[in-house]
Each structure stands twice: as C-alpha cells, then as structure tokens.
Amino acid sequence: MCEQNHSGLFFTCALVEQLGRDLKLKRCDVVKALGVNGVQMILGHADVFHCEPIEKVSDDMQQHFGLPHGQFDNVAAARYAVPDIWTIGKVYARLIEDVSGQDDVAETLVAVYTSWIDEKLCDYNSSLYYQSRDYIAECYRVGHVIDA
C-alpha cells in the first residue's frame, strides 16, 4: 500500500472514531451507515479532508450522509484512560493494512469494522486495543481473542 493510501486510511479510521463518539454509535454502525461507497468517498478525499479540523469534517459527514444518533458511549463507560481518536484510528488502519492483501481497502475496512473485533477494540476497559499489531491481526484472522 502506498503512503498516500496509508495516510488516507489512517484519517478515515480516525474519522470513523470521531463520528462514533460524536453520534454515540458503535463504530460498526457508523461504517454500515456510510456503506462501501461512503467509505470510498472519504478515502478518496482524505487528503483534502485532513486539512480541516476533524471535528468539522465529522459535522460535515454527519450532514452529508444523514447519519443517525445512538446511545452507545464507550468513552463514558471507560474506567481507565481513554485513547484518543488518532490512537484508535491507527489501530484499525494497521489491522486493515495487515489483513487486506490485494483486496479493496474500502471493502476490507467495512469487513473489519463489521466483524466481531469491532466490539472488542471499542471496549476501552479491555487490553486488546493496545496489544501488538501482529497479535491483533492474528486474533482477527482466527476469529477470536487468543489467550496470551
């Protein structure tokens, strides 16, 4: 994957996190609402979108896609330090890079966010999101959290 795609993927994943926090939605629900076409649009314009504050881009995307509000608040439920959107964006971007192979990045992003691992990575009271990149990718590949 070229560097431009990597930075676009990283921004897109951070934006999904920002949207989830702003709208109180599970990240899988944000991605489902965007759909593959919405994800492709954001990935394709990430180099422009990143020039604005991510909070503004989040507001713009909420309006553009008519995204719903929900009740999910993993930030409030966290008992420990909450990772920022960039940290979580990096975790997802790396996972998507590690499992995408030759697949379309947007389709892989949707597959990852709508899989079982999204619930685990969004639980900031667990330790999965700060585990090693290789460990997270292997957990995804086998379909469950591997006992250490």
C-alpha positions in Angstrom: 0.0 0.0 0.0 1.4 3.4 -0.9 2.0 6.1 1.7 -0.9 8.2 0.4 -3.3 5.3 0.8 -1.9 4.7 4.3 -2.5 8.2 5.5 -5.9 8.3 3.9 -6.8 5.0 5.6 -5.5 6.3 8.9 -7.5 9.5 8.6 -10.6 7.6 7.6 -10.3 5.3 10.6 -9.8 8.3 12.9 -12.9 9.9 11.4 -15.0 6.8 12.0 -13.9 7.0 15.6 -14.7 10.7 15.8 -18.2 10.1 14.2 -18.8 7.3 16.6 -18.0 9.4 19.6 -20.0 12.4 18.3 -23.1 10.4 17.4 -22.9 7.8 20.2 -22.8 5.0 17.7 -20.9 1.7 17.6 -18.2 2.1 15.0 -19.7 -0.8 13.1 -22.9 1.2 12.9 -21.0 4.3 11.6 -19.4 2.2 8.8 -22.7 0.5 8.0 -24.4 3.9 7.6 -21.6 5.1 5.4 -21.6 2.0 3.3 -18.7 1.0 1.0 -19.5 4.0 -1.3 -19.3 6.4 1.5 -16.1 4.9 2.8 -14.6 5.0 -0.7 -15.6 8.7 -1.0 -13.9 9.6 2.4 -10.8 7.5 1.5 -10.6 9.3 -1.9 -10.9 12.8 -0.4 -8.9 12.2 2.8 -6.0 14.3 1.6 -8.4 17.3 1.4 -10.5 16.5 4.5 -7.4 16.2 6.7 -6.8 20.0 6.1 -9.8 20.8 8.3 -10.2 20.1 12.0 -11.5 16.5 12.3 -14.5 17.8 14.4 -15.6 19.9 11.4 -15.2 17.1 9.0 -17.3 14.9 11.3 -20.0 17.5 11.4 -19.9 17.8 7.6 -20.1 14.0 7.1 -23.0 13.7 9.6 -24.9 16.1 7.4 -23.8 14.8 4.1 -24.7 11.2 4.9 -27.6 11.9 7.3 -26.1 9.8 10.0 -28.3 8.8 12.9 -27.6 9.3 16.6 -27.5 6.4 19.0 -27.0 5.6 22.7 -23.5 3.9 22.6 -21.0 5.7 24.8 -17.8 3.6 25.3 -16.0 6.8 26.3 -18.2 7.4 29.3 -18.1 3.6 30.2 -14.3 3.6 30.3 -12.8 3.1 33.7 -9.3 3.9 32.6 -7.6 6.5 30.3 -9.5 6.8 27.0 -7.3 6.5 23.9 -7.7 9.5 21.6 -9.2 9.1 18.1 -5.8 9.1 16.4 -4.6 6.2 18.5 -7.7 4.1 17.8 -7.6 5.2 14.1 -4.0 3.8 14.0 -5.1 0.5 15.5 -7.8 0.0 12.9 -5.7 1.3 10.0 -2.9 -1.1 10.8 -5.3 -4.0 11.2 -6.9 -3.2 7.8 -3.5 -3.0 6.2 -2.4 -6.3 7.7 -5.5 -8.3 6.5 -6.3 -6.5 3.2 -3.8 -8.3 1.0 -4.9 -7.4 -2.6 -8.5 -6.7 -1.6 -10.1 -3.3 -2.0 -9.2 -1.2 1.1 -12.7 0.2 1.4 -14.2 -3.3 1.4 -11.7 -4.5 3.9 -12.4 -1.5 6.1 -16.1 -2.4 6.1 -15.4 -6.1 6.7 -13.1 -5.3 9.7 -15.5 -2.8 11.3 -18.5 -5.0 10.9 -16.8 -8.1 12.3 -16.6 -9.4 15.8 -13.4 -7.5 16.5 -15.0 -4.1 16.5 -16.8 -4.8 19.8 -13.5 -5.9 21.4 -11.5 -2.9 20.1 -14.2 -0.5 21.3 -14.0 -1.8 24.8 -11.6 0.6 26.4 -11.7 -1.4 29.6 -10.0 -4.3 27.9 -6.4 -4.5 26.8 -6.9 -5.6 23.2 -6.6 -2.2 21.5 -3.1 -1.6 22.9 -1.8 -5.1 22.1 0.8 -5.6 19.3 -0.2 -5.1 15.7 0.7 -8.7 14.9 -1.4 -10.1 17.8 -4.5 -8.1 16.8 -4.2 -9.2 13.2 -3.8 -12.8 14.2 -6.8 -12.6 16.5 -8.8 -11.2 13.6 -7.7 -14.0 11.3 -8.6 -16.8 13.8 -11.9 -15.1 14.7 -11.4 -14.6 18.4 -9.1 -13.1 21.1 -6.2 -15.5 21.5 -5.3 -16.4 25.1 -1.8 -15.0 25.8 
